[in-house]
Amino acid sequence: MFGLSLPAIPFLPFLSGNRDPEPEPVVLSRDQVDEIGRELDALRERTVAALGSEDREYIYRVIKAQRGFEVAGRGLLFLGFLPPAWIAGTAALSVSKILDNMEIGHNVMHGQYDWMREPALNSRVFEWDTVCPSDQWRHSHNFVHHTYTNILDMDRDIGYGILRMDPAQPWKPYYLGNPLYAAVLMVVFEWGVMLHDAEADRVLSGKRDTRELGPLARGWWHKAGRQVLKDYVVFPLLSGPLFVPTLLGNAAANLVRNVWAFSVIFCGHFPSGVQSFTPEETADESRGEWYVRQLLGSANISGSPLMHLMTGNLSHQIEHHLFPDLPARRYPQIAPQVRALCEKHGLPYNTGGLLRQVASVWRKIFRLALPPSWVSDQRETAVVIERRPRPEPAVVEPEPGEEFEEARGAGAARTLVHDTV
């Protein structure tokens, strides 16, 4: 990672990195990696075996609460001419949207409740209260992000195509606007999520044909159109002379949800100490190596049970990346076991309070806006993974009259150093 060189820019001391001596790297043997894989597989199996009525009742209670907050919020906005009613209505509607998006929508669409065989909680048909169509979210998030977590040039959540969030991303003057772009993305986050699958940076660079955007645009038109109509036309019109206060209340609730979702997601992926990887480092991963990548490429937020609920339990991002299809309410229960496993093998377990993680993320956003020559290395723990050798290529003798073709797939044993971000 990089920390600011104070003699170069003394007026931004909050950007300076950790000046402690560089820690010794953690070396994971192949046996340790395999053991981590086995222990986490066993933890998953125990958790799946315990799923039942408590999980079912929990998600039903959350849905009931979410609907209650929405009804209360929209009802109070009909009294929006009274400032306390407007504030309370906007707050209730904000909570409703956060619960819908974080604890219900995100988790249901991961298939966390498919085992219930409840049609309304089926991951393939569920829709949420935001402008992004659920099918596009499942592709960009469930498939792309969770398959290629923190792999450079493969996980598009690293910077979302507009930000520099990793030192390995080549710096260019455009990134001087990093803090501004991040602030704008935070305010309009639901729209950024909607456009994520379009890969706008690749379209602008000519790497993606604009004709490929047709199906995506039709999805945006239908889903975003309904959301805009609901929040900014129908409910304001229903409030009659209170059209403007209701519209502003809906807009404020969407803003609160956007800022909160942005903060939670960025705190789970980009604080100091979260590591990134190259495609070469992650080629032909074993199960254990995949788990190690999730452990090193995520961060948690410590806090109260209420805070965890409002984050959709994505405050346990490490556990979510390990087990994205387990009901998120289980993450706080298994987190101590995951942390103990990390401590057993000397791996960092990145966690901290909300304010600490938010501050860490924004320091990185400002720091990576600067040219590399202006910053110095920030000292973080590196992890060295000893990988098993790949199979030797099979030598196949050609049949008479046939051409010889060498089998593919040879490779020597490698030791990988995963540099921190």
N, C-alpha and C positions, 0 to 999 in steps of 0.2 A: 504494500500500500504506500501511499504518498502522504507526507505531512509537509506543511508549508515551511519553507526556509525563512526563519524570522529575520535574518539580516537583509534578505531580499525585499520582503514586504512586512515591515514591522507594524503596520497599522491594521493588520488582520490577525491578531494573536489567537483568536478563537479557532483558527483553521490549523494551528500547529498540531502535529501528530505526537504520538507517544515517543518521548526522548529516552526511554530506558534502553539498556543494552539489548541487542538482538537476542531473543530466546533461542535455545537449542531446538532444532527441528524434532518433531515426533516421528519416529520410524515405526511403521506397521509392517510386521512380517506377513507373509502369505497365510500362515496359520492363524494369525490374529484376525486378518480380514475374513477368513472363512468362519472363524468362531463368531465374529460380530454378525455375519449373515445368519448363522444358525440360531443365535440367541434372539435376534430380531424376528426371524421367522416364527420361532416358538412363542414369542410375545404376541405376535399377531394371531397365531392360532388360539392361544388362551383367551384373547379378547373377543375373537369371533365366536368362540364357544359360549361366552358369557352373555352375548346379546340376547335381548328378550323384552319382556313387558316393561321394564324400567326405561329402556331406550324408546320404546313405542310411546309410552305415556309422556316422556319428556318432550318429544318433538310435537306431540299434540298440544301440550301446554304452551309451548313456545308459539305455535301457530295461533292458538286462542288469544294469547297475550298480544301478538302482533296485530291481529284483527281488532282487538279491543282498543289498542292505541290508535289505530287508523280511524275507527268510528269516533272515538273521543276527540281526536285532532280535527277531523273534518267538521264535527258538530260544533266544537268551540269556535272554529273560524266563522261560523254563521253569526257569532257574537263578536266578530272582529272589530267592531266599533269601540269595544272596551279593550284598552291596551292589555290588561292582565289576561283576558280571554284569548287575545291574538297571540300573546307570548306562549301561553299554555298550549293552545291549539297547534302552533308551529312546533313546539317542543315535542308534543305527543306524536305528531305526524313524522317528525324526524326520527324518533325512536322506532316507529312503525317501519319506516323505509330501511333503517339500519338492520333491524331484525329480519326483515324480508330478504334483504340482499346478502347478509353475512351469515347468520345462523341457520336460515332456512334455504334460500335460493342456492347460494354457493355450495352448501353441503349436500343438499338434495341432488343437485346436478352432478355431483361426484359419485352418485350411486350409493351414498351412505345408508339410505333407507330402502333400497330396492328389495332387500330381503323380506320386507314387510308385505310385499305384494299389494301395496296400497296404490290404486291408480293415480290418485292425486299427488303422490310422492314418487312417481316414476321418473327417474332421471332423464329419460328420453323425451318426455312430453312436458315436463315442468316449465312454466314461464314465471319470470320474476318482475318486480316493479322497478324496471330500469329500461333504458332505451336499447340496450344491446340484445339482439335476438339470442335465445338460449342455445340454439344449435351452433351459432358462430362462437359463442363463449366456450362451449364444450370442445370445439376444435382448437382454438387459440390457447386455451388454458389447460383443460384436462389432457389433451393430447400433446400439443407442442411443448408447453411449459413443463408439465410434469414428466414428460419423456426426456427432455433435454435440459433439465434444471441446471441453470448457471453454466451451461456450456457455451462458450463464446461463438458467435455467428450462427448458433442454432436455437438458443433460447431467446426469443424476441422480447421477453420481459426484461432483459438487461438493457435498460435505456428506452424501451418502447419505441425504438426507431427515431427518437428525437433527443434523448439525453445521453451524456457521457457518464456512465456509472461504473466504469471499470478502467483502470490504467492501461489495459491492453487495447482499448479502443483508441486508434490514432487520433491525436489532438488536431483540431483545425480551428481557425478563428470563430467559426459558427458556435463553438461550445462556450465561448465567453458568455453567451446568453443562458447557460445551463440553469442558473437560479430562476431566471424569468420563465423559461420554458416549464420548469418543474412547478412553479407557482400557478401558471395558467393551467397545466395539466391537473393539478390538484383541484382547482375550482370547477373544471368541466370534466371531472374524471369519468363519469358515466359515458360521456360522448367519446372520450379517448379510448375507453374499453370497447365501445361499439366499432370504432374505426380500426382497432388493433389488427384484425384479420386482413385488412386491406393492404397492409405492408406499404404504407404511403411512401416511405423512403425509397423502396425498391421501384415503385411506380415512377417517382420523380427522377430516379437515376436511369430509367429505361430498362431495368432488369425484369420488370413485370408488365405485361400487356394490360392496358386499361380495359380491354374487352373482357378480361377475367373478372372484373369487378361487378359485372351485371347482376349475377345472382346475389352477391352480397348487398348491392344497392337496393334490390327489391326487398330483401329482408329488413334493411334499415328503414325503408319507406313505410312498410307495414307496422313494424314494431315501434319505431320512434314516433311515427304519426299517431298511433294510439296513445302513447304516453303523453305527448304534447297536448293532444286533444283532451285527455282526461284531466291533467294537472293545470293547464293554462286556458282552457275554454269551458269545458263542461261544468266542473265544480265552481269556478268563478261565476259563470252565468247562473247557476243554481242559487248562489248567494245574493242575487239581485243587486241592490244598491251597494252591496259590499264586494263587488266584483274585484276592485283593485286590492283591498286588503287580503282577500282570499288568494288572488293570484300571487301577491307578494309572499304570503305565508307558504304556499306550495313551492315557490321558487327558493325560499329560505330553507325549507325542509330538504329539498334536493341538494342545496349547497352544503348543508350540514352533513348529509350522508356522503357526498362526494369527498369532502375534506377528511372525514373520519375514515372512509374506506381507503383513500390514498395513503393516509398516515399508517394505518394498520398494515397494509400490504408492503409499503416501502420499509417499514420497520422489520418485517419478516424476511426481507431479501437483501437489504443494502447497508446495514450498519457496519461499523468498523469490525473487521475480523471475519466477515462472511467471505468465503473463497469462491473463485471461479476456476474454470477448467477449459482445456482445449479439446477439440475433437480427437486429436491424437492420443491424449491422455486417457480418454474414456472409451476408446475403441475396444470392442470385444470385452466389455465389463462382465465380471462375475457378479453373482447376486450380492456377495459381500461388498464388492467394490461399488456397486450401485448404492447400497445403503450408506457407505462411507461418504459418497458424494452428497447425499441428502443431508447427512449430519453436518458436513462442513459448509454446505451452501445455503444454510438457513439460520434464522435467529428467532428467539422467543422474546416475549414481553411479560414481565412479571406483574402481578396485580391481584385484585380481588376477584371472587367468583362473578360479580356483576360485570366487571371489566371484561373478563373472559367471555361471558355471554354476549356482550355487545360487540366483541370482535368476531363473533362466530367461532370462538375458540381458535381463531387463527393467531392469537397471541401465543399459541403452541405451534408455530410454523414448522419447527423441527419435526415434531411428531406428525404433523399433517403431511409433510413431504415424504416421510417414511411410509405412512399408511393413509393415503388420500381417500380411500373408500371406507375407512372405519368411521362410525359416527363420532363427530367431533367432540361430543360431550365426554368421550372416553379419553381424550388426550390428557387432561389434567391428572387422570388416574394412572396413566402409563408413563407420564413424564419423569417421575422419580426413577423408574427403572431404566429409562433411556439415559438419563443423566448419570446414573451409577455405572452404566456400561461405558459411557465416554470416559469417566474418571478411571475406570479399571484399565483402559487402554491408553490413557494419557491424552485423549482427544479433547479439544476445546468444546465446551457446551455454551454457546453464545446466548446469554440472556441478560436482561436488565429492565429497569423500570421504563415506563412509557416515555417520560421526558428525556431520560438518558438516551434511549434508542432514537427518538425523534431528532435530538440534537446531533447524534452521531451521523444520521442520514443526511441532514442538511449541511453538516461540515463537509461530508464527502461531495455533495452536490456542488458546493462552492469551490472546494479544493480541485475537483476534476474539471472545473471550468477554466482553470489556469493552464498555461503552457507547461509541459513537463520540466523545462529548465528552471521554472520558478519554484518547484517543490522538491522535497527530499523524501527519501524512503521512510515510510512509517513502519515501525518494527512490529511484526506480528508473527505468530507461531506458524511455521511451515510444517506440512505433513508429507512424509515420504512413504510411498506405498510400494512394496515389493510385489510385482505382478508375476503371475505364473506364466511360463513360456507357452506360446501358442503352438498348436500342433504342427509338426513338420509336414511339408508338402508330400502328398502321396505321389509316388512315381509309378506311372501306368505305362506298361509296355504296349505299343500300338499293335493292333492286329495287322496281318499282312495286307498291304494295299491301303492302309489308313494312315493319316498324318498323326504324328505324335503331338499331344497337347499336354503341357505341364499343368498339373492341378494348382489352383491358387490357394493362398492363405498361409504362406510361411511367415514366420516372424520370430525374432529372438526375444528372450526374456528382457523385461524393461523395469527399471526403477523410476517411478514418477515423482517429481517434486511438484506438489500443488501449491503454486504461489498464491498468497492471500491478496485480497482486494481491499 
